[in-house]
Amino acid sequence: MYTISHLRSTPLGESPPPPPRSCFGRDELIESLVGLAENFTPIALIGTGGIGKTAIALAVLHHDRIRELFGDNRRFIRCDKFPASRSHFLRRLSDVIGAKVDNPDDLTPLRPFLSSKRMILVLDNAESIFDPEGTGAQDIFPIVEELSQFKTICLLVTSRISTVPQHCKRPAIPTLSMESACDIFYAICDNGGRSDIVNDLLRQLGFHALSITLLATTASHNMWDYDRLSQEWEADRIQVLRTNFNGSLIATIELSLTSPTFRELGPDAHDLLSVVAFFPQGINENNLNWLFPAISNRRTIFDKFCVLSLTHRSDGFVTMLAPLRDYLCPKDPASSSLLQTTKDHYFTQLSIHVDPTKPDFEEARWIVSEDVNVEHLLDVFTTIDANSNSIWDVCGCFMEHLLWHKTRPVMLGPKIEGLPDDHHFKPVCLFGLSRLFESVGNRAENKRLLVHALKLWRGRGNDFWVATALRLLANANRLLSCYVEGIQQAKEASEIYKQLDEGYGQVQALVNLAYLFFDAKQLAAAEESVSQAIDIDLQGVSGQIQASICHRLFGEIYAAKGETEKAIGHFETSLGIASSFNWHDDQFWNHYALAMLFSNQKRFDQAHAQIERAKSHVANDPYRLGRATELYAVILFRECRFEEARSEVLRAADVYGKLGAAGGVEHCRKFLGLIEEEMKMTVAPGESGSSGSR
């Protein structure tokens, strides 16, 4: 039997749920929220389902400083547990805070109670009462708005939608770190210590808190080891994220998809959401008009996706968390009519020929931000429709776009090489793939693929492409120091171009031949070849491009012969032509060559100035960045600035490593060894001995 004293000590209202057992990786955010709560600042935690909003709110509610400030007046209301109407909300509010007012019609009878004591009030899952398309939102929202303005109340709202009282602070809920994600997983499931398999799964989950919890729980309940967990994940990702006790990521996602605001968006909304889910980067907001021209309210729909926390904006893209992508992505991409239409729009953009001499050249730079999406699109549809000529044609165009605007390797190589040799586009795609490997400095792969493409074109009797493959093979052999083989190929290419009356190709072949002679230290032969090239009359912009290259090559030849002023004159002529057309590639290599010339002559101030100018023309070419960084290291080394040189070499090696440019990495490794030897030979001041000499 309760005593009077016991009844008096029992707090009115309801106690909040217990704190979460753990809230990994949120310490900094929780500390910030506690600070806001201490100042009675209204707070809104907005984000997609399962990101950890409720756990964070409960961690704040049970924080020592919050307990001390608010005592028993720490209140928590689950807004999805009652009908979304004003009367139900007010009744629930009165019960939870202990106001003892039955069925209040508005806040009037509650105001004296609310203003008489300090209180922190959490409205959890508030999207169920805030949804602007919901039946009771218009009546409830003004009440909550007033609650947020009480000086004695700290209001903390968790919601999937961004429609919250206007004075609320909206701190971002950051992505979990790998360490915090691991802490969540292993706190539930530790079947044999830490594993790289688990790390990979956590990355695929996008470090989403609920998904990690469900994954770990499923593994623990089924007593799976990590290999079995990985196998089950690959077989059916969504099913793995379902526990034996009805915990499911699907239920969390579907809650958002059944909201009144989402239903109000119309029949296109779900299809659009699935297209966003298909692309790894999401959808570039700048491209909505040409990707979805048939959907008139496309911008409104995308805005509402973000309001509902189904998507978020990141670097100009509307994207979504990995677990939502897995669930919403079309299971059969070929059957999604909107995705097929989107694919066709992408392919139309890719079909535009990339030509630096044409005014629309810069328009193709859209690939710089869209390359990951396009590569994924091609990877999926070359699997679905491997026999289609058109899709492999687009694949070749994609590599051409990358070559000019964002040089990097692609993951499509095995599929291209797996095509039958008689496939119409196989040599074209091999050629594109080889050029990408050349652009990132992987010379062995460049040569191997060109040899294969050359064989196929010879078999088909296509003389133009035979000459083109020979010309590029000659250059590949030059970079591999196979000069004799390269010289023969460049000469054969030049002859074929001459027979075909292809002056532009002949000039290119002669330039390649000149570079081969130059690298083989046959300077007279190099000068003769480049003289033949520059004497061929090419009209228009193409002629100017080749003239720029020829003058740069003359500069390198005269620099090697010690005729410095003559060399500088040719470099400046080349730069003048390249600058007038804004050709970053030619400008880069001219400044690079001048930096090397001045470095060799120990004119270090001028060398530094030229390498900085070269860096300004790197654009989106990481290989050029690697070359510039490596040459900068050489300049620093020659100045005996060994620590700085070492740092730059490591930076260059990192760039080459990311590109898969094995030759560049190996060259940096050897250079690094040379630097470290010099550093060992250098005796620190105050020590006995003399400094090492070079």
N, C-alpha and C positions, 0 to 999 in steps of 0.2 A: 504494500500500500504506500502511495506517494505521500510524503509529509508536505506541510505548507512550505517549509523552507526549501525543499527540493523543487517544488513547483515554481517558487520564485526564482530559483537559480537557473531553471531551464530557459534557454533563449527562445524568444518568439520567432516564428518563421521557420524556414527550412535550412538545414546545413547543406553546404555544397557537396558534390561528389568528392571522393578522395583524390589526392594528387596523383599524377601519373607516376608509375614506378621509376621511370627514367624519361628524360627529355633531352636526348643526346644532341649535341651540336647547336643548342639554342641559347647557351648561357649569355652571350652578348645581347641577343635580342630580348631575352627575359629581363636582363638588368635594365635595358632601356625602357621597357614597358613598365617596370616597377617605378622607375623615376617619373614617368608620365602620370601613373596612377597616384603617386604621392602628391602630385600637384593638381589632382582631380581633373586631369585632361581627358576628355572622351577619346576612346581608341577603337579603331576598326581593324580587325585582322581579316583580310580578304584573300581568298585563294581557292584553288580547285580542291575538290574533295580528297581527303587523305593526305594533305600536305602537312598536317599537324597543328591546325588552328586550335582545336579543342584542347589538345595536350598542352600547348603553350599557354592558353588562357587559364587552365587549371594550375599550371606551375606558378603563374603569377598570383593566382588567388590564394595559394598556400605558401607563398614566399614569406619568410620570417618578418620582413619589414612591413608587408601588407597585413599580416596577422596582427602585428603590433599596432598599426595605425587604425585598422577597421574592426579588430576584434571579431565578435560573432556576427557582425553585420557584413558578411561576405556572402553574397547571394548569387545563385546560378539558376537560369531558366532555359530549359530545352524548348526552343520555339517550334520544333516540329512535332511536339507531343500534344498539341491541342489545335482545334480548328482556327484558321486565320481570320478571326473577327475581333472587333474592338472589345466586345463584352467578354469573350474568352480570355483575351490578353490581359485585360484589367483585373479579372477575377484571379488569374494565375499570378499576376504581379502582387496583388494584395495578400494572397496566401503565402507566397515565398518570402516576402519581406516581413510578414507578421503584423500587418496593419489592422487585421481583424475587421475589415470593412467588407460586408457581404454585397456581392454583385454591384460594384460601383459603375456608374454610367460614364464617368470621365475621371480625370485626375483630381478634381476638386476635393473630395473627401480624403484623398491620400496625401495631399500636399503638406498638411501640418506634420504628418508622420515622416514624410520624405525629407523635409527641411529641418527636422529636429535632431538628426544624428548623421554621423559620417557613415557612408555606405559605398561599397563597390558592388556593382551589379553586372553580371555577365549575361548577355543574351546570345546563347549558342544556336548555331544553325538558323540565323536570323533571315536567311533568304526565304524561308517559308512564310514569313510575315511581311517581308520588304518587297517581294516580287511585284513590280509596278503593274503587271498584267493580272495579278492575283485579285481575288474578290474583296479581301479586307484590307489591302495595303494602304489605300487612300485614307482609311479611318485610323489605322494603327500608326502610320508613320509620323503624324504630327505629335502623337503622345510620346513616342520615343525621342523625337526631336526635342521636346520639352524636358524629358528626363536628362538628356545630355547637357542641359543648361543649368541644372541645379548645382549650386556651389558646394553642396554637401555630398554630392554623388559623383563617383567615378563610373562612367558607363564604358563597358568593354564589350564590343560586338564581334562575333565571328560570323562570316557570311561567305557564300560562294559568289554573290553578286555585289557589284560596287555601288549599288544604290543604298547609301547609309547616311546618317545625319551629317550635315555639311561641316560641322565643327570638329568632326573626328579626325585625329591623326591616323594616317594609314601607313604604318611602317611596312616595308617589304619583308616578306618571309623568304630568307635566302635559301638557295639550294644547299642540301647537306654536303659536307665534305666526305671524301672517301673514308676517313677515319671514323666520323660519326655514323655513317651508314654501316660500317663494319661493326661498330659498337652495338647498334640496334640488332643486327643480324645475329651476332654471336651471343648476345644476351639471351636469345631465344633458342638458338640452335648452334651447338658447338660439337660437331661430329668428327673430330679429328684435327683440331687446330685450324689456323688460318690457311687460306688457300687462294691462289690466283683465279681459280674457277669462280669462287664467290665474288672476287673483285670484278671480274668480267660481267657477271650477272647484275651486280649493283650498278655498274655503268649503264647496262642496257635498260635498267629500270629508271634511269635518270635520277637516281638517289631520292626517289619518292618514298616518303616515310611509310605510308600505309602499305604500299606494294612490298617494301622490304619486310615489314612485319608479317604480311600474309605469306610471302615466300618462305621465310624462316619457320613460320608456324607449320606450314604444309610439310616442309622437310622434316621437322621435328616429330610431328604426329605420325608420319609414314616411316620414320627411322631410315630415311634415305641418306646415303653418303653423297659427297659432292658431285661425283661423276654421274650418279643416278639422277640427282636433282637437275644437272645440266641437260641430261637426255630428255627428261620429262618437260623441261622448259622449252627445248627446241621443238618437241612434238606438239605441245599445246600450251602456249604461254598463259592465256586467260584462265584456263582450267586450273593451272598450277596456283594461280592467285585466288584460290577459293579454299577456305578451311572447312573442317568437318562440322563447325558450329555456325554455319550460314554466314560466316564472314566472307565477303566477296567484293572485289574491286568493281565487278559489273554493277552491283546494286548501287554503289557510290556514283558511278558514272551515269547510270540510268536516272538517278534522282535529278540530275541536272537536265537531262534530255526530256524529262516529262514536266518540267517547270512551265508555268503559263507563258512566260516570256519567250522561251524557246519554241513552244507550239505556235505562238503568234507570228513567228518569222515565216511560216509557210512551208510548202513542200520542198523548196530548194535547199533549205537550211541543212538538213541531214546530209544531202549529197555534197554540199560545199564543205561541210565538216569532215567528211570522209576524204575529200581531195586534200585538205590541209593535213590530215593524218598520213596520207600516202607519202608526202614529200618530207624528207629528213629536215629540211630547213623551214618547212611551212611555206607560206605564200608571201611573196614580196608585195607589199601594199601598193607600190608604184606600178605594178603590173595588173592590177585588178581589171582595168578596162579592156586590155587585149586578151586576158586569159578567160574572162567571163562576160563577154559582151552581151549575151542573151539574158542575163539576170539583171534586171533594171535596178533592184534595191540592194545590189551586192555590197556596197559600202556600209549600209545600215546593218546588214546581216553580220558582217565582220566586226563591226563595233559591238553588236550585241553578244557575239561570241566572247569578246573580252570582258564585257559587263558580267557575263555568267561564269567567268573564270574557266571556261572550256578551253580558251586559248589565252595567250599573252603575247605582247609585242616584244621583239628582241631584234635590235639592229635593223629596223625597217621591215622585218618579217612578222607575220602573224603565225605563231607556231604553238605547239602544245607539248605537254609533258609526255615522256616516252610511254608510260602505261596507257594513257588515253590513245596515243597513236596505235598501239598494238590492238586495242579493242575496236577502234573506229575505222581503221584502215580497211579498204575493200578486200574481202577475202578472195575475190576473183577480179583482179583489175580489168581484165578484158571485158567483163560484163557491165562495168560502170560507165554509163553513157557520158556522164559529165567528165569523168577522168579521161575517157577517150577523146573528148572534145578538147580538154586542156592539153593533152599530149599533142594533138594536131596543131594547136596554137604555138606550142613550144617548137615543134618541128618546122613550122613555117618560119619562125624567127631564125632557126639554125640554117635554113636553106639559103639565106642571104650570103652571097659570096664575099669572103673576106679579102679585100684588096686595099693595101695601104695607100694606093694612088687615087682611090675613089673618095668622094666627099662623105659617103655614108660609112666610112671605115670606123669612125668613133662610135657609131650607133651599135656596133657589135660588141662594145664593151659591157653590155648587159650581162655577158657570160661570166664576168669577174665575180659577181655576187650570186649567180644562179648555177654555178658549175656543179655543185653537189647534187642539187635537185635534178639537173639534166642527166648527170651520170647515173643516178638511181633510176630515173625513168627509162633510160636506154638499157640498163642492166636487167630490169624487169621485163621489158617488152622484147628484147632480143632473146630472152628465154621463152616467152610466150609464143613468139612468131619468128623463130630462128631462120626460116626459109624465105622470109620477105626480103626482097632486094631494097625496098624503099627505106627500111629501118637501118640497114647497114650503110646506105648512102648517107643518112642523117648522122650515123656514127662517125663516118669520115669527116663530115662537116663539123661535128662537135670537136674533134681533135684539131681541126684547122683553126677553129675559134680559140681553143686553148693555146695553141702554138703562138698566136699573135698577141693574145691578151692576158693569158694566165698560165704560163708554162708549168706543167707538173705531170707526173705519171698518172695513168688511169688504171682502174681495176678491170677494164674490159679486155685486156690482153689475152688471157686464156681463151675467151670466147672467140676472139678474132682468129687466133692461131688454130682453134678447133674447127673452123669452117673448112669444108672440102676445098681442095685446091682449084676445082673448076668453078667455084662460086664467083659470080661476076665481080663482087666488091671485095674479095679477099685481098688482092694485091693493093688496092686503094687503101684499105684499112691498115694493112701491114705497113704501108708507106707512112701513113699518118702516125701510127704508133712509133715507128722508128724515129721520126722527126721529133716527137716528144722526148724520147730517150736522148736524142742528140742535144736537145735544148737544155736538159738538166745534167749533161755531162756524163751520161752512162754510155760510153763509146762502144763497149763490147756488144751490148744489146742493140744499139743503133745499127752496127754493122751486120749482126746476125739476121735481123729482120729485113734489112735492105737486100741481103743476098737472096733471101727467100722470095721477096717481091720481084727482084730482077729475074730470077728463074721463071716465075709465072708469066711475067711480061714478055720474056724471050719466047716462051712457049706459045704465046698468043700473037706473036709477030707485031707487037705494038712498039714501033721504033721510037716514038717520042718518049714514052715512059721508060723504055730501055735506056735511052740517053739520060733521062732524069735520074734514074736509079744509079747509073754508072757515075754520074757527076757527084751525087751525094755519097756514094761508096768511096769515091776518091777522097772526099773530105774526111770521111770516117777513118780511112786508112792513114791519112795525114796525122790525125789526132792520136792514132795508135802507133805512129812512127813507122808505118809500113809504106815507105815512100815509093819504092819501085813499083809495087802493086798499084798504088794510088795514081802514080804518073801515067801508067798504061791505061787505067780506067778514065782518067780525065781527058787524055788524048782521044780515046775512042768516042767518048761522049761528044767532044768538040766536033769530030768528023761527022757523026750522025746528025747533030744539029745543023751543021753546014749543008749536008745533003738535003735536009728537010727545009732549008732556008729559014731556020729559027734563029735569028740573030741574037735575041735576048738569051736563049739557052746557051748559044755558043760563047757569048761573053761570060756567062756564069761559069762555064766549064774552063775557059781560059784563066779566069780569076782563081778557080780552084787549083789549076795546074801551076799557076804562079806561086800560090801559097805552098804547094808541095815542094817546088824548087827552093823556095825561101827557107822552109824548115830543114831541107836537106843541105843547106849552106851553098846552094848553087845560085848565087845572087844574080849573075849575068843572065842565066836562063830565066830566072824569075822576072827580071826587068823586061826581057824580050817578050814573055808571055803576057804581062800586064799591058805592055805597049800595043800588042796585037789586039787585046781586048778593047782598049780605049779608042783604037782607030776604027772599030766597027761602029757605023753610024746608027745609033738607036734614037728614035724620035720620042718626044714627049717625056712624061714623068719617069717611065721605065728607064729611059736613057740617062736621066739625071741620077736615078738611084745607082745605076752601075758606074757612072762617072764618079760619084761620091766614094763608092767602094774602091775603085781603081786608084784614086788619089790617096786614099788611106793606105792602100797597099804600097804605092810608091813611097809614101812616108816611112813605112816600116823598112822597106828595102834600103833607102838612103840612110836611115838611122843606123842600120846594121853595117853599112859601109863607112860610117863615121862622118857622113856629110850632113851635119846637124841642121844647119840653116835651110838646106834644101828639103830635108825631111819635114821640118816645122812648116815650111811653106805649103807642102802638099797636105799636111794634116789640117792646116787652116783653110785651104781650098775645100777639102772634103767637108769640114765643119760648116763652112758657109752654105754649101749646097744642102746638107742635111738639116741645118737650122731653118732654112727658108721653107722647108716642107714639114718641119717638126718631127723628123724621124729620130725617135729616141734611141733606136738600136745603133744607128751609125754615129750619132753624137756620143753615145756611151763609149763605143770602141775607139773613137778618135781621142777622147779625153783619157781613156785608159792607156792607149799607146803613148800619148804625151807624158803621162805620169810615169810610165816605165822608162821612157827616154831620159827624163830629168832625174829620175832616181839613179839610173846607171851613171849619170854624170855628177851625182852627189849635189845636184841643185835641189835640195830638199824642200825649200819653201815653195818652189814652182811645182814640185811633185805633189805636195800636199794640196795645193790649189786645184790641180788637175784631177786628183782622185775625188775631191769633194764635188767637182763639176760632174764627174762620171757618175757619182752616187745620185745626183739629182736627176739622172736619166735612167735609173734602174726601173722605174714604173712598177709594174706588177710582176717583174721577172726575178724570181728568187735566185736563179743561177747567176745572173749578172751581179746580184748583190753579193753572192759568194765570191765571185771573181774579184770584185772591187775590194771586199774586205780582206781577201788573201793578199792582194797587191799592197794594200795599206800596211799589212803586217810586214811585208818585204821592206817597204820604205822605213818603217820604224826599226826594223832589224838592222838595216844599214846605218841608221843613226845611233845604234847601240842602245836603243830604248827597249831592252829585252822583255821586261815585264809587260809593257803595253803590247809589244809584238805577239807575245804568247797569248794574251787575252784575245787579240784579233784573230789569231789562227784558230783558236778554239771556237770562236764565233763563226768563222767561215766553215769549219768542219761540221758544226751543228746544222748550218744551212744545207750543206751538201748531203749530210746524213738524212735529213728530212726529205730530200729530193730523190734519194736512192742513187746519188752520183758517187759510185764507189771509187772512181779514179780521183775525184776531188778530195774525198776523205783520205785516201791513201797518201796523196801528195801533201795534205795538211799534216798527216801523222809524221811523215819524214821531216817536214819543215819544223815541226814542233820538237823533234829529237835534236835537230841542229841548234835551235834556240836554247834548249835546255843544256846542251853541251857548252855553249858560249856562256851561259849563266853560271855554270860550275867553274869555268875557267876565270871568271871575273872575281877578283878578291875584294872583299868588303874593305872600306877604309879602316885603317887602324890595325889590320891583320898583317902578318909577315908575308913576304913574297911580293911578286909583281903581278900586275893584271895580265890576263891571257891575251895573246895577240892572235889576229886572224890573218 
